[in-house]
Amino acid sequence: MDTGFIERHQSVLLPDDLNAPANDTVLALASLGVLCNREHQAALTASPDDPYSPWMNTRGWRLNSDGQETLRFVSNGVELKIQITHLADCTRLSLPGGEISARATMQDGALTTTLGDQTVTAGIDIAGSRITVMLAGDAHIIDLHDPLHDAELEEGGGGNVIAPMPGKITTVMVKAGDKVSKGGPLAILEAMKMENTLIAPADGVVAEVSFSVGDQVDEGAVVVSFEATK
């Protein structure tokens, strides 16, 4: 190791696509990780008296139809929508590059998948809305967007912006009474040596900022709340 190491290996350490949106493989793994994690959480709450309860089914069951849903991710500022169809023997993913059939199992953060005719193993960490996909020595970080936050404000029900993970508030950009636009920055949360910008899910008026610069917050804590739209 010496002071010229980074310069000599810059093409590997700082690839040209560093700021590009996640590719299809990463998006597929993130989607399957979300689905497997959902099944795991449902299993934890399943009643031992009725292990086959339909309320524990997380595959969007429909009568005489395949269950479908859409996952919305944000990767390097780009929103990406993944259409998911739950089939009897697999899951079909509609990715930016096309459709693919997939199967997956996850245990202790290790995700084993079949993507088409390819077997891929990756690590998955889900902390709130933030998903980290660890594949072939690289860590890909993307966010799962929750449209319910948009609906709360747009339909006049008020709303909250919560901390996606435990961390420290390093910057607060708004105060009570401020009008904010959808996507506008509200505060910066530092976690695991990374800065996470908390943004407004919709147009609204700030009712309260619950924390100040330097405060430690827990995952799920309400950082900014909004007034109900009149």
C-alpha positions in Angstrom: 0.0 0.0 0.0 1.2 3.5 -0.8 -0.2 6.9 -1.7 -0.4 6.1 -5.4 -2.6 3.0 -4.9 -5.9 4.7 -5.6 -4.6 6.5 -8.7 -3.2 3.2 -10.2 -6.4 1.3 -9.5 -8.9 4.1 -10.1 -10.7 2.2 -12.9 -11.6 -0.6 -10.5 -12.2 1.4 -7.3 -14.2 4.1 -9.0 -16.0 2.5 -12.0 -17.7 4.7 -14.6 -21.1 3.4 -13.7 -20.8 4.3 -10.0 -23.6 6.8 -10.2 -25.8 4.8 -12.6 -29.1 3.2 -11.5 -29.0 -0.4 -10.4 -28.9 -2.9 -13.1 -31.5 -5.7 -13.8 -29.7 -8.3 -11.7 -29.5 -6.0 -8.6 -33.2 -5.0 -9.0 -34.2 -8.6 -9.3 -32.3 -9.6 -6.2 -33.7 -6.6 -4.3 -37.2 -7.5 -5.3 -36.9 -11.1 -4.3 -35.3 -10.0 -1.1 -38.3 -7.9 -0.3 -40.7 -10.7 -1.1 -38.7 -13.3 1.0 -38.5 -10.9 3.9 -42.2 -10.3 3.8 -42.9 -14.0 3.9 -40.5 -14.4 6.8 -42.3 -11.6 8.7 -45.7 -13.2 8.0 -44.4 -16.5 9.3 -43.4 -15.0 12.5 -47.0 -13.9 13.2 -48.7 -17.0 11.9 -51.0 -18.7 14.3 -49.8 -22.2 15.3 -53.5 -23.2 15.4 -53.9 -22.4 11.7 -50.6 -22.5 9.8 -52.4 -22.5 6.5 -54.4 -19.3 7.1 -54.9 -17.3 3.9 -54.1 -14.2 5.9 -50.5 -15.4 6.0 -50.4 -15.6 2.2 -48.1 -12.8 0.9 -48.3 -13.6 -2.8 -51.3 -11.4 -3.7 -53.7 -14.3 -4.2 -56.6 -13.7 -6.6 -59.5 -15.9 -7.6 -59.0 -17.2 -11.1 -56.1 -14.8 -11.6 -52.4 -14.4 -10.9 -51.5 -12.1 -8.0 -49.7 -8.9 -9.2 -48.0 -6.0 -7.5 -45.5 -3.2 -8.3 -42.4 -2.5 -6.3 -41.0 1.0 -6.7 -37.3 1.5 -6.0 -35.1 4.7 -6.1 -31.5 4.1 -7.2 -29.1 7.1 -7.5 -32.1 9.4 -7.8 -33.9 7.4 -10.5 -37.3 5.8 -9.7 -37.6 2.3 -11.1 -40.9 0.3 -11.1 -40.7 -3.5 -11.1 -43.9 -5.3 -12.0 -44.3 -8.7 -10.2 -46.6 -11.5 -11.1 -46.9 -14.4 -8.6 -47.3 -17.6 -10.6 -47.9 -21.1 -9.2 -44.3 -22.3 -9.6 -42.3 -19.1 -9.8 -42.3 -15.3 -9.7 -42.2 -13.3 -13.0 -40.3 -10.0 -12.8 -40.8 -7.2 -15.4 -37.4 -5.4 -15.3 -36.2 -2.5 -17.3 -34.4 -4.9 -19.6 -37.3 -7.4 -20.0 -39.2 -10.1 -18.2 -37.6 -13.0 -16.3 -38.8 -15.9 -14.3 -37.3 -16.3 -10.8 -37.3 -18.4 -7.7 -35.7 -17.5 -4.4 -35.0 -18.6 -0.8 -33.4 -16.5 1.9 -31.9 -17.5 5.2 -29.8 -15.4 7.6 -29.4 -12.7 5.0 -28.2 -15.0 2.3 -30.4 -15.0 -0.8 -30.2 -17.9 -3.2 -32.0 -17.3 -6.5 -32.6 -18.8 -9.9 -32.9 -16.0 -12.5 -34.0 -17.6 -15.7 -31.4 -20.3 -16.2 -28.8 -18.7 -14.0 -28.2 -19.3 -10.3 -27.2 -16.3 -8.3 -26.3 -16.0 -4.6 -26.1 -12.6 -2.9 -26.3 -11.1 0.6 -29.3 -8.9 1.4 -29.7 -6.4 4.3 -33.0 -4.6 4.7 -33.1 -1.7 7.1 -36.3 0.1 7.0 -36.8 1.2 3.4 -33.1 0.9 2.5 -31.9 -2.3 0.8 -28.3 -3.3 0.4 -27.5 -6.0 -2.1 -24.1 -7.6 -1.7 -23.1 -9.2 -5.0 -19.7 -10.3 -6.3 -17.8 -8.2 -3.7 -19.8 -5.0 -4.4 -22.5 -3.4 -2.2 -25.5 -1.9 -4.1 -27.7 0.4 -2.1 -31.2 1.2 -3.2 -34.4 2.5 -1.5 -37.8 1.0 -1.5 -40.4 3.7 -2.1 -43.6 3.5 -0.1 -46.5 5.2 -2.0 -48.6 5.3 1.1 -46.5 8.3 2.3 -47.6 10.2 -0.8 -51.2 9.3 -0.3 -51.3 10.4 3.3 -50.5 14.0 2.3 -52.2 14.2 -1.1 -55.5 13.0 0.3 -55.4 15.5 3.1 -54.7 13.1 6.0 -51.5 14.7 7.1 -48.4 12.5 7.3 -45.0 11.8 8.8 -41.5 11.3 7.6 -39.8 8.7 9.6 -36.2 7.6 10.1 -35.5 4.6 7.9 -32.7 3.4 10.3 -31.1 4.5 13.6 -28.7 7.4 13.2 -27.8 11.0 14.0 -29.5 14.1 12.6 -26.7 16.3 11.1 -28.8 18.9 9.2 -32.4 20.2 9.5 -33.6 22.3 6.5 -37.2 23.1 7.6 -39.1 24.4 10.6 -42.8 24.4 11.7 -44.9 26.4 9.3 -42.7 26.0 6.2 -44.3 25.0 3.0 -42.5 22.2 1.2 -42.8 20.6 -2.2 -42.8 17.0 -3.1 -39.2 15.7 -3.2 -37.8 18.7 -1.2 -35.1 17.9 1.3 -36.2 18.1 5.0 -33.3 16.7 7.0 -30.1 14.7 6.8 -29.7 11.5 8.8 -26.2 10.1 9.2 -26.1 6.3 9.6 -23.2 3.9 9.2 -21.0 6.8 8.0 -23.5 7.6 5.2 -25.8 10.6 4.8 -29.4 9.9 4.0 -31.6 12.8 2.9 -35.1 12.6 4.2 -37.5 14.2 1.6 -41.1 15.4 1.5 -43.4 12.7 0.1 -45.8 15.3 -1.3 -46.6 19.0 -1.2 -47.5 20.1 2.4 -46.9 22.3 5.4 -44.6 21.3 8.2 -46.4 20.9 11.5 -43.4 19.9 13.7 -39.8 19.0 13.5 -39.2 16.5 16.3 -35.4 16.5 16.4 -32.5 18.9 16.3 -29.0 18.7 14.9 -27.0 16.2 16.9 -29.9 14.2 18.1 -29.8 10.4 17.9 -33.0 8.9 16.5 -34.3 5.3 16.4 -35.5 3.5 13.4 -39.2 4.4 12.8 -39.0 7.6 14.8 -41.1 10.5 13.4 -38.6 13.2 12.3 -41.0 15.6 10.5 -44.8 15.7 10.7 -47.2 17.6 8.4 -50.4 19.5 8.8 -53.6 18.0 7.3 -54.5 19.7 4.0 -57.5 21.9 4.4 
